[in-house]
């Protein structure tokens, strides 16, 4: 499956088969489940992080609620779908570099799987 197919597939519940407490996890994507954040369109073609799980990839790598993503790997995404698509492709290649406006200042955040 491509990252886009995974991103648009509805989540499915599955239970881990461990004898100790049963854990239910989500497979498929919502972007928040995979990357740990959701975005909304902001001004000037930026995408503002509106929800962030500090224990998932985005939060661990340094993103903060309110950050406005302007570029992914040096390119401005045309829409939210393309934003997440570019991030996922970058992660498959070892990491994705985000240009982020935080408190009016441009900064760089690199998303990398551990």
Protein Blocks (a to p, Z undefined) as FASTA:
>chain_A
ZZklmmmpccdddddfbfbdcddddedjdfklmnopacdddeehiacdfbdcfkbmklmn
opaehiacfbgghiacfbfklmmmmmmmmmmnopacddddeehiacddddddZZ
